[in-house]
Amino acid sequence: MDLEAVRTFAAVAAAGRFQAAADELGVTQQAASKRVAGLERQLGVRLFVRAAGGVRLTVDGQAFLPHARELLRAAERALTAVTPGRRALRIDVLNRRVAAAGILHDFYRQQPGIELDVVTLTVDAASALAEVGAGTLDATFRSLRATAGKVPAGLRAARVIDDRHQVLVGPRHPLAGATAVTLAELAGHPIWMPGLADTEAKGYYEDLGAAFGLTIDTIGPSFGVEALLAEIADSARLATFVGEGSRYLWPESYDLRRIPVVGPTPVYPHSVIWRADNAHPVLASFLGYLHSRYRATAGGDVWVPEWAR
């Protein structure tokens, strides 16, 4: 269906005159009449009849009008969804449970009137950066392990989250009663992270395991977070890593324990990546919010991989 014809029909219906509608749309009266005539042929009905001083809707025209207006609203929403500067701010947070998602949620709660599109791309970092470069994404969160913090020309990156690690264990695990646990103590306990597919995260945990002699098992399929939590709760042997800023919910009967890792505390570095010339009106505000709350972890009590230093 020709949307310009539908738009012209709605304008004529509102104005009651073809000339007034044509003036509003910036076309000639003849062009407006042709559009409506073409729409009538497509629908197989008359939409207007002549009236004193103008036109009025037929019964079919009255029936069609609310649908025509909804068509125009839908077209506007569709255009807004993909037009830079008009569409919602589109941010990739990797996973809705991780620290980046929580911080984006906090930002939204401070500015609830903004239009926000939260996405979780299941692609590698290079592909996500390509989406940012193409303008289909306004920003993404990545560790940039493969490039040691470097990004392609035209993009910008800033480290904005250092997510401290905790170990998650069930009530029968040997470490369940600890208020903190060292990496040296964890060396004697298997860390279970099945189905870890993201190459950046997997590489980070390979680096961590190699640096401290940890056994981090990523082999096997993932049956979802709920299944993982149930397995941890029922095991006297298994543990898993979670970020301090990550959000998990489980039944009270699981009695799971989140224990801080110390001596040193491993942190997962998240950088936000955006296009330097992105003029989205909300992006600058979001970047400012990230910078205002970021405090770089430093000193001998934390560990980050060599590529993140």
C-alpha positions as CSV (number, residue, x, y, z in Angstrom):
1,M,0.0,0.0,0.0
2,D,1.3,3.4,-1.0
3,L,2.0,5.2,2.3
4,E,2.0,8.6,0.6
5,A,-1.5,8.0,-0.7
6,V,-2.6,6.9,2.8
7,R,-1.0,10.0,4.3
8,T,-2.8,12.2,1.7
9,F,-6.1,10.5,2.5
10,A,-5.7,11.2,6.2
11,A,-4.8,14.8,5.5
12,V,-7.8,15.3,3.3
13,A,-10.0,13.7,5.9
14,A,-8.7,16.1,8.6
15,A,-8.9,19.2,6.4
16,G,-12.1,18.4,4.6
17,R,-10.7,19.9,1.4
18,F,-8.2,18.6,-1.2
19,Q,-6.5,22.0,-1.6
20,A,-5.9,22.5,2.1
21,A,-4.5,19.0,2.4
22,A,-2.3,19.6,-0.7
23,D,-0.9,22.8,0.8
24,E,-0.1,21.0,4.1
25,L,1.7,18.2,2.2
26,G,3.5,20.6,-0.2
27,V,2.0,19.1,-3.4
28,T,-0.5,20.3,-6.0
29,Q,-4.2,19.7,-5.6
30,Q,-4.0,17.5,-8.8
31,A,-1.3,15.3,-7.2
32,A,-3.3,14.9,-4.0
33,S,-6.4,14.0,-6.0
34,K,-4.4,11.4,-8.0
35,R,-3.0,9.8,-4.9
36,V,-6.5,9.4,-3.3
37,A,-7.9,8.1,-6.6
38,G,-5.2,5.5,-6.8
39,L,-5.9,4.4,-3.2
40,E,-9.6,4.1,-4.0
41,R,-8.8,1.9,-7.0
42,Q,-6.6,-0.3,-4.8
43,L,-9.2,-0.6,-2.1
44,G,-12.1,-0.9,-4.5
45,V,-14.2,1.6,-2.6
46,R,-15.1,5.3,-2.6
47,L,-13.5,7.2,0.3
48,F,-14.9,10.7,-0.2
49,V,-18.0,12.3,-1.7
50,R,-18.4,15.9,-2.7
51,A,-19.9,18.2,-0.1
52,A,-20.6,21.9,0.2
53,G,-17.2,23.6,0.3
54,G,-15.2,20.4,0.2
55,V,-15.5,16.7,0.7
56,R,-16.7,14.3,3.4
57,L,-15.9,10.7,4.2
58,T,-18.1,7.9,2.9
59,V,-19.0,5.0,5.2
60,D,-16.0,3.1,3.9
61,G,-13.8,6.1,4.3
62,Q,-14.8,6.4,8.0
63,A,-14.1,2.7,8.5
64,F,-10.7,3.0,6.8
65,L,-9.5,6.2,8.6
66,P,-8.5,4.8,12.0
67,H,-6.5,2.0,10.2
68,A,-4.9,4.6,7.9
69,R,-3.8,6.6,10.9
70,E,-2.4,3.4,12.6
71,L,-0.5,2.6,9.4
72,L,1.1,6.0,9.4
73,R,2.0,5.7,13.1
74,A,3.6,2.3,12.5
75,A,5.6,3.7,9.6
76,E,6.9,6.5,11.8
77,R,7.8,4.0,14.5
78,A,9.6,1.9,12.0
79,L,11.5,4.9,10.6
80,T,12.4,6.1,14.1
81,A,13.7,2.6,15.0
82,V,16.5,2.7,12.4
83,T,17.3,6.4,11.8
84,P,20.4,7.6,13.6
85,G,19.7,10.6,15.8
86,R,16.0,9.6,15.9
87,R,16.0,6.0,17.0
88,A,16.5,4.8,20.6
89,L,20.0,4.7,22.0
90,R,21.1,1.2,21.2
91,I,23.6,-0.4,23.6
92,D,25.0,-3.9,23.5
93,V,25.6,-5.2,27.1
94,L,26.7,-8.8,26.2
95,N,24.4,-10.3,28.8
96,R,21.5,-8.9,30.8
97,R,23.0,-10.3,34.1
98,V,26.4,-8.7,34.0
99,A,27.8,-5.5,35.4
100,A,27.4,-3.5,32.2
101,A,23.6,-4.2,32.1
102,G,23.2,-3.2,35.7
103,I,25.0,0.1,35.1
104,L,22.9,0.8,32.0
105,H,19.8,0.1,34.1
106,D,21.0,2.6,36.8
107,F,21.5,5.2,34.1
108,Y,18.0,4.6,32.7
109,R,16.5,5.0,36.2
110,Q,18.1,8.4,36.4
111,Q,16.7,9.4,33.0
112,P,13.5,7.3,32.6
113,G,12.3,9.5,29.7
114,I,15.0,8.4,27.3
115,E,14.4,6.0,24.5
116,L,16.7,3.0,25.1
117,D,17.2,-0.3,23.1
118,V,19.2,-2.8,25.1
119,V,20.6,-5.7,23.0
120,T,22.8,-8.7,23.8
121,L,24.8,-9.6,20.7
122,T,26.1,-13.2,20.6
123,V,28.9,-12.3,18.3
124,D,32.7,-11.9,18.7
125,A,34.2,-8.5,19.6
126,A,35.3,-7.8,16.0
127,S,31.8,-8.3,14.7
128,A,30.4,-6.1,17.5
129,L,32.9,-3.3,16.7
130,A,31.9,-3.6,13.0
131,E,28.3,-2.9,14.1
132,V,29.4,0.2,16.0
133,G,31.4,1.3,13.0
134,A,28.4,0.9,10.7
135,G,26.2,2.9,13.1
136,T,23.7,0.1,13.8
137,L,25.0,0.1,17.4
138,D,25.7,3.2,19.4
139,A,28.0,1.4,21.9
140,T,29.1,-2.0,23.0
141,F,31.0,-3.3,26.1
142,R,34.0,-5.5,25.4
143,S,37.3,-6.4,27.1
144,L,39.3,-5.9,23.9
145,R,41.6,-8.8,24.8
146,A,42.5,-9.6,21.2
147,T,43.7,-6.1,20.5
148,A,45.0,-5.1,23.9
149,G,42.6,-2.1,24.0
150,K,43.0,-0.9,20.5
151,V,40.0,-0.2,18.2
152,P,39.6,0.4,14.5
153,A,40.0,3.9,13.1
154,G,36.9,6.1,13.7
155,L,36.0,4.3,17.0
156,R,36.8,5.3,20.6
157,A,37.2,3.1,23.6
158,A,37.4,3.8,27.4
159,R,37.8,1.3,30.2
160,V,34.8,2.0,32.5
161,I,34.2,-1.1,34.6
162,D,36.5,-3.3,36.6
163,D,34.3,-6.0,37.8
164,R,35.7,-7.7,40.9
165,H,35.3,-11.5,41.2
166,Q,33.5,-13.5,43.7
167,V,33.3,-17.3,44.0
168,L,29.8,-18.9,44.2
169,V,29.5,-22.1,46.2
170,G,26.8,-24.3,47.7
171,P,26.3,-24.9,51.4
172,R,28.2,-28.2,51.4
173,H,31.3,-26.8,49.7
174,P,34.5,-26.7,51.8
175,L,34.7,-23.0,51.4
176,A,31.1,-22.3,52.2
177,G,31.9,-20.8,55.6
178,A,34.6,-18.4,54.4
179,T,34.1,-14.7,54.4
180,A,36.8,-14.3,51.8
181,V,39.0,-16.7,49.8
182,T,42.4,-16.3,48.2
183,L,43.3,-17.4,44.7
184,A,45.8,-19.8,46.3
185,E,43.0,-21.5,48.2
186,L,41.0,-21.7,45.0
187,A,43.8,-23.6,43.3
188,G,42.6,-26.8,45.0
189,H,39.0,-26.5,44.0
190,P,37.6,-26.9,40.4
191,I,35.9,-23.8,39.0
192,W,33.0,-24.9,36.7
193,M,31.9,-22.5,33.9
194,P,30.3,-24.8,31.3
195,G,29.5,-23.6,27.8
196,L,31.6,-20.4,28.0
197,A,31.5,-19.5,24.3
198,D,32.5,-15.8,24.3
199,T,36.1,-15.8,23.1
200,E,37.0,-12.7,25.2
201,A,35.7,-14.1,28.4
202,K,37.1,-17.6,27.7
203,G,40.5,-16.1,27.0
204,Y,40.4,-14.0,30.2
205,Y,39.7,-17.1,32.3
206,E,42.5,-19.0,30.5
207,D,44.8,-16.2,31.5
208,L,43.6,-16.2,35.1
209,G,43.9,-20.0,35.4
210,A,47.4,-20.0,34.0
211,A,48.6,-17.1,36.3
212,F,47.4,-18.8,39.5
213,G,47.2,-22.5,38.7
214,L,43.4,-22.7,38.8
215,T,41.4,-25.4,37.3
216,I,38.7,-23.6,35.3
217,D,36.5,-26.1,33.4
218,T,34.6,-24.6,30.4
219,I,34.0,-27.9,28.7
220,G,30.4,-29.2,28.1
221,P,27.1,-27.6,27.1
222,S,25.3,-24.9,29.0
223,F,21.8,-25.7,30.1
224,G,21.2,-22.1,31.3
225,V,21.9,-20.2,34.5
226,E,19.1,-21.9,36.4
227,A,20.6,-25.3,35.8
228,L,24.1,-24.1,36.7
229,L,22.9,-22.6,40.0
230,A,21.0,-25.8,40.9
231,E,24.2,-27.9,40.2
232,I,26.3,-25.6,42.4
233,A,23.8,-25.7,45.2
234,D,23.8,-29.5,45.2
235,S,27.5,-30.0,44.9
236,A,30.1,-30.4,47.7
237,R,32.9,-29.9,45.1
238,L,32.0,-27.4,42.4
239,A,32.3,-23.7,42.4
240,T,31.9,-21.0,39.8
241,F,33.1,-17.4,39.3
242,V,30.6,-14.5,39.3
243,G,31.3,-10.8,38.9
244,E,30.5,-8.5,41.8
245,G,28.3,-6.5,39.6
246,S,26.4,-9.4,38.1
247,R,22.8,-10.2,39.2
248,Y,21.6,-13.7,40.0
249,L,18.4,-14.9,41.7
250,W,17.9,-18.4,43.2
251,P,15.5,-20.1,45.5
252,E,16.2,-19.5,49.2
253,S,16.5,-23.3,49.7
254,Y,19.7,-23.3,47.6
255,D,21.6,-21.4,50.3
256,L,24.3,-20.3,47.8
257,R,27.2,-18.2,49.1
258,R,28.9,-15.4,47.1
259,I,32.4,-15.1,48.6
260,P,34.8,-12.3,47.7
261,V,38.1,-13.4,46.1
262,V,41.2,-11.6,47.6
263,G,44.9,-11.7,47.6
264,P,44.7,-10.5,44.9
265,T,41.2,-9.8,43.6
266,P,40.9,-10.6,39.9
267,V,38.9,-8.0,38.0
268,Y,37.3,-8.3,34.6
269,P,38.0,-5.1,32.6
270,H,35.1,-3.8,30.5
271,S,35.6,-1.1,27.9
272,V,32.8,0.9,26.3
273,I,33.3,1.4,22.5
274,W,31.6,4.0,20.4
275,R,32.0,5.8,17.1
276,A,33.8,9.1,17.4
277,D,31.3,11.0,15.2
278,N,28.2,9.5,16.8
279,A,25.9,12.5,17.5
280,H,23.1,10.6,19.2
281,P,21.8,13.1,21.8
282,V,21.8,10.6,24.7
283,L,25.1,8.9,24.0
284,A,27.3,11.7,25.4
285,S,25.2,11.7,28.6
286,F,25.7,8.0,29.0
287,L,29.4,8.2,28.4
288,G,29.7,11.0,31.0
289,Y,27.7,8.8,33.4
290,L,30.1,5.9,32.9
291,H,33.2,8.1,33.4
292,S,31.8,9.7,36.5
293,R,31.3,6.4,38.3
294,Y,34.5,4.6,37.2
295,R,37.3,4.2,39.6
296,A,40.2,2.3,38.3
297,T,41.4,-0.6,40.5
298,A,45.0,-0.3,41.3
299,G,47.6,-1.6,43.7
300,G,48.8,-5.0,44.8
301,D,45.3,-6.2,45.9
302,V,43.9,-6.6,42.4
303,W,44.9,-8.6,39.3
304,V,44.2,-7.9,35.6
305,P,45.8,-9.6,32.7
306,E,48.9,-8.2,31.1
307,W,46.9,-7.1,28.0
308,A,44.6,-4.9,30.2
309,R,47.3,-3.0,32.0
